[in-house]
Amino acid sequence: MGSLNNWYPNLIKPAYTPPEYLFGPVWIVLYTLMGISLYLVLLKDDKDPKVRFGVILYFVHLALNSIWTFIFFGLQQPLFALYEIAALFIVIVFLMIYYLRIDARATFILIPYLLWVSFAAYLNYQIWKLNM
């Protein structure tokens, strides 16, 4: 976590950047909601190809979520991370639309996550812009 201790604190950030202590609790809630969403999908027939594809899509989005952290903090590449978070946003929207056909509750539970990722993308953009 040297990146968090050395690189990130020294970046110029917009005034509306949340305090660091908030990120942990927010992500706990969001990952819980993501898990509940997946659970609701899995409650349907797990042999159904539609459900199986929904599960695959869920893990694709989860991988993209993890990759953003590596690109932004690990590689210290806000511009590249911005492109990646745009792809993540698109996959989340697709996942939510897809889940509507399986269980609408699984979609609506993901709304706070989509809003947070939207906010994170905007912060990512502002950090890149302020530090380029």
C-alpha positions, 0 to 999 in steps of 0.5 A: 500500500505504498501507493496509498501512503505516498502517491495518492495523498500528494495528488491534488483532489477536488474539494468534494473528495470523500475522506479516506475513512469513508471508503471502507464502510461504503465498499462494505455496503456496496459489496454486500449489495452486490452479493445480495444481487447475485444471490437473488439471481442464483435463487432462480434455476441455476441450470438456466443458461440465462442465469449462468450467463448472469453469473459470468457477467457478474464476475466480469464486472467484479474483475473490472472493479478490481482492475481499476484499483490496480490501475489507479493506485498500483500503476498510478495511471489515472487516465488509463483508470478513467478508460477502465472505469468507463468500461466498468460503468458500461458493464454494470449498466449491462448487468443491471439491464440483464438482471431485469429479465431474471429478477428486478430486485437484483437490478434495483439493489445495484443502483447505489453501486452504479451511483458510487461508480459514477461518482468515482469516475467523476473523481477519477476524471477530476484527479487526472485533470488536476494532476496532468 
